[in-house]
Amino acid sequence: MRLSAVDNLKVILVAWVIGGHALLGYAAVGGWPYDEVNEVTFHPGVETVLAALVGPSGLFFMGTFYFMAGIFTPGSIERKGRQRFVAERFVRLGAPWVVSALVVWPTFVWIAYNGAGRNVSWWQAFTDRQPFLDSGSLWFVGVLLIFSVAVALVPPVRERTITARTVVGMTVAVAGTTFLTRLVFPARSGQVGDLHLWWWPQCLGMFLLGMIGGRKLAERVPDEIYRMTRNVVIGTIAVLPVAAAMMGVLDLAAGAEPFLGGLRWQALTLALVEGVLVVAGSLWLIGLAQRRLAGQGRFTEWLARSAYVAFVVQGPILLSLATAMRPFDLPAELKAPVVGAGAIALSFAIGWFVTSRRGASARSS
C-alpha cells in the first residue's frame, strides 16, 4: 500500500530540487553546471536574500530523499528477497546512472557550452569533465544504489521506535562524521563518478535512520518528535542569517571556502548545522506531510507516480531551457523562475507519459 503523505512530500521535494537547480544556474555561488556558462547572474542583494530564504534547504533536502528511501528498503528486501531486490536496484538505479554518465549528461553539457559560444567537442565534454563520469543530478541514484546493495548484503537492521535520544545521537553522528570526512574530501569537491563523498555521512546516516524507523515512522511521526524537530528546524533557520552576518559572510561566493572543509571552526560549524537540519528537518517534513498533506486525488497520485522519472530527466531539460532562453535580453531574476517553472512542468509531464505507457503495457500483458 502506498502512503499518500510520503508520496505528496516526494513530489514537493522533487519540484523543489528542480527549481533550486534552476536558481543555482544563475547564481554566483554556483552549484549547477549552467553556472559555468551563464550569461547573467542575480544581483548580489537578490542572491543574498535567496540564500537566506532557500539556502538552508540545500543543506538537508537530499538527506530527506535518502531518509525516505531507507524507510521502505527493509520491507522491499523482505518481500522480494535479497537477490531480486539487488537485481531490481541495478535496473531502476544503475541503468539511469550509466546512461546519464556515458551519454545524456555529456551531450547536454556539450549543447550548453556550444550554445554559449564555446567551441567544445562532445568528446571533450565527456573526457574533460571534472569530475570524470559526471552524471549530473543522477549522482543521487548512483550513491543510493551503493547503499541499497550494501544493506542487502548485511544482516537486517532492527526496526525500533524513534525517540529524542535517537534524534540527538544521529545528529551528533552525522555532524561528527561530516566534519571528519571533509578533512579529506571538502564540500563541493569532485571524485570519479561524481560520488559526492563529502555528503556521504549525511546521506548514509539518514538512510540508516529511515531503516531504523521503518514503515511505522512513515505512517506517523510521534507527536513529541514532531514538535521537537519542528522547533529545532524553525529556530535554526531563523538564526542562520543573523549568524552569517555576525561572522561576516555576506558574499557567499567569496566567503564560503573556510566552511567547506579542513581543520577550521567554520567547517565544524557548517557540519553541525547540517547535522541538526538534516535529522530534525527530515523528521519534521515527513511529520508535517502526515498532518497536512495526507489527502490524495487522481492528480496528486499522477504526480507521485511521475516523480522519479521527473527527477531523472530534470538535468537535460534544465540545460535545454536555459540554453533556449540565452538569446533573450532578460535579467536572471526573470530567467531563473521561467526556466524552473518550465522544467518542473516538462519533467513531470514526461514522467506522466513514461509511467502511463508503462502502466498501459502492464495491463495489456
Buried (B, 14 or more C-beta within 10 A) or exposed (E): EEBBBBBBBBBBBBBBBBBBBBBBBBBBBBEBBBBEBBBBBBEEEBBBBBBBEBBBBBBBBBBBBBBBBBBBBBBBBEEBEBEEBBEEBBEBBBEBBBBBBEEBBBBBBBBBBBBBEEEBEBEBBBEEBEBBBBBBBBBBBBBBBBBBBEBBEEEEBEBEEBEEEBBBEBBBBBBBBBBEBBEEBBBBBBBEBBBBBBBBBBBBBBBBBBBBBBBBBBEEBBEEBBEBBBEBBEEBBEEBBEEBEEBEBEEBEEBBBBBBBBEBEBBBBBBBBBBBBBBBBBBBBBBBBBEEBEEBEEEBBBBBBBBBBBBBBBBBBBBBBBBEBBEEEBEBBEBBBBBBBBBBBBBBBBBBEBBEEEEEEEEEE
